[in-house]
Amino acid sequence: MKPAVSTKQTSTAIKDFKSVVAFYKTNSQTVLLIALVCFIGYVWGLGGQFIKGDDTGLMTNPVIHDYGESLKTYSLSTILVSTIYQVFRLNPFPYHLAILLFHIANALLVLLLVFLLMGKRYALVSALLFAVLPAGGEAVLWLSGMGYVFYAFFAYLIIIGYFIFKKTGSRTALIFSLTCYLLSLVLLKSTWLLTVPFIIIALDLFDGSKLNLKTIKTKWSYAGYIVISLLFWLVWVSWQFSTRVTALVTDYYYRSEDSAPLVQRVPYTLSKAFELYVFPVQLSFYHEEPVSQPIFILMNVFIIVLAITLTYLLYKRSAVLGIVLAIIASILPTLSPVQVAWFISDRYLYLGGAFVALLFSLILYKLEDKIKLKNLALYVTALLIALYSVRLAVRAYDFRTSKNLWLATQKTDSRSYRIYNNLGDEFSTEQNWPMAIASFSKSVELNPNYADAIHNLGLTYMKMGDLENAKKYLLESYAKNPKLYQSLIRLAQIEDLFSFGRRAFSFLKPY
């Protein structure tokens, strides 16, 4: 097995759109190989059904169902999903296929990006490993996680444009990069894209060359990204930030007083990211599992080792430093002092997967050169592709149905009240009332303030005909979360009390 990337081109030959097209034409066999590996890795996910999050995001979303309304959002992902809906309605296969096609496109962009950054030797291995990296599985297999695949697509275009500019001095490439950055922020409206300038700076400044104040002063090209980022922050993020924090409290029952401080979150987030990138053994959706003292100590040891390693790489002026910093930069929202995201989530790791794959390829070729075993990197890559593909097949089964997902995550995190609530929903759909009651009750036991589970418990009793218990829990759920107008509606159905009906319809007026 020989490297498939053509030796006829060098990274400096990539200078405009025509040369990019020529690159892919010259390496057409590589393109087909990468597409095939992507397909093999995710083919089992094409049969997945709509699961948790897909209901409000897609199945019952009136904006998705009304194409005219979707156009008014100016959101590329919303318009794309709405377009698929207009043709295929609620058939999950076309949605999964669309995400897979975007994933293939991203893998091909990784091929070009690594070719620009490190040369042809590492490009193929990096793209192939990215194609089946299990850490990206959630973003590709879960329809509600597709946004992270879209963000990555634009992010790679932006980064590629910048490094074409860096290598050739082409102002057109820089303008292309800045335009992609601006359009992606406008069309996707994602704060995760604000990580892209940090990734560019990490890869650009810490590329192994001498770093000093004079070097930094020459980076005038950063100004465009900084200005666009500031404008987006002032116009969109400042408003969305407070909305997101409020949503975490009212919709996800996040309690700031219960949240771990940043100094404790950093070891957990970075060590978990490392674990998920290398090989995620178990599926965890919310990452709420308790951490024992010995494990937390190991996480802190990992942070110390990481800090020492980064310091050493800086001293040695190694380009590996920039790659590691780019990986960390890609998950910066999880490290926000004010919590605006989960501690960590598999889908958050999709974008940084390209740089993890590049790091793996550097290690493999370093090992090959060290022990002087020809094609070792390619053989190990083939083995990793096989292992990762099996892991993705298992993960695809877990994401095939909601019940599969929550049963799999329950094994990992038996203390998550959200998981038991979601399991209760599945048992309720099956009309398995005893298991539904047990699951909702367990959820309430784990978090007595979780109004959603209390509401679902009352609704289940209502379906069973136990109206006394139904009334009890529905009243309690509304008392704990006045946004749950559904509880008032159910209460109005249970009792012929005009006051309940009047309150319910009064509450619904704003909607």
NORSUL-V670514 format. One record per pair of residues at least 24 apart in sequence whose ideal C-beta (glycine too) atoms are under 6 Angstrom apart, sorted by the first residue. I is the first residue (numbers start at 0). J is the second residue. D is the distance in whole Angstrom. If there is no record, write none. Layout:
i={I:I}
j={J:J}
d={D:D}
This chain:
i={0:2:3:3:3:4:4:4:4:10:10:10:11:13:14:14:33:33:33:34:36:36:37:37:37:37:39:40:40:40:41:41:43:43:44:44:44:45:47:47:47:48:48:49:50:50:51:51:52:53:53:56:75:75:76:76:94:98:98:98:101:101:102:102:105:105:106:108:109:111:112:112:113:115:121:124:124:124:125:125:125:127:128:128:129:129:129:131:131:131:132:133:133:133:133:134:134:134:134:134:135:135:136:136:137:137:138:138:140:140:141:144:147:147:150:150:150:151:151:153:153:154:154:157:158:161:173:177:180:181:184:190:193:194:194:194:196:196:197:198:198:201:201:201:201:202:202:205:205:206:206:207:207:207:243:249:252:258:261:264:266:266:266:267:267:268:268:268:270:270:271:272:275:276:281:282:282:282:283:283:284:285:285:286:286:287:287:288:289:322:322:322:325:326:326:326:401:416:416:416:416:420:420:423:427:432:435:448:450:450:450:450:454:454:466:469}
j={377:123:28:29:123:29:119:122:123:114:115:166:166:163:167:169:106:126:130:103:127:130:102:103:106:130:388:131:388:391:99:139:392:395:95:140:395:95:95:398:399:91:400:91:401:404:401:421:143:142:143:143:186:187:146:149:142:139:145:148:148:152:139:148:151:152:130:155:353:159:155:159:357:162:360:360:376:380:356:357:360:380:356:359:352:353:356:384:387:388:352:279:387:390:391:275:276:345:348:352:349:352:391:394:345:346:346:349:395:398:398:346:346:349:189:191:192:349:350:179:183:195:350:195:199:199:220:223:227:227:231:236:228:328:329:331:224:228:328:325:328:321:324:325:328:321:325:320:321:318:321:316:317:318:339:482:449:338:336:342:298:299:302:298:342:333:342:343:298:301:343:343:348:355:411:397:407:408:411:412:408:415:417:342:343:412:415:412:414:354:357:358:354:351:354:355:425:442:445:446:449:451:452:455:459:463:459:479:476:479:480:483:483:486:493:493}
d={5:6:6:4:5:6:4:5:5:6:5:6:5:6:4:6:5:5:6:5:6:5:6:5:6:5:6:4:5:5:5:6:5:4:6:4:4:5:6:6:5:6:5:6:4:6:5:6:4:5:5:5:4:6:5:5:5:6:5:6:5:6:5:6:5:6:5:4:5:6:6:5:5:5:4:4:6:5:4:5:5:6:4:5:5:5:4:6:4:5:5:5:6:5:6:5:5:6:4:6:4:5:6:5:4:4:4:4:6:4:6:4:5:5:5:5:6:6:5:6:4:5:6:5:6:5:6:5:6:5:5:6:6:5:5:5:4:6:4:5:5:5:4:4:5:5:5:4:4:5:5:5:6:4:5:6:6:6:5:6:4:5:5:6:6:5:5:5:4:5:5:6:6:5:4:5:5:6:5:6:5:5:6:5:5:6:4:4:6:5:6:5:5:5:5:6:6:4:4:4:5:6:4:6:6:5:5:6:5:4:4:6:6:5:5:6}
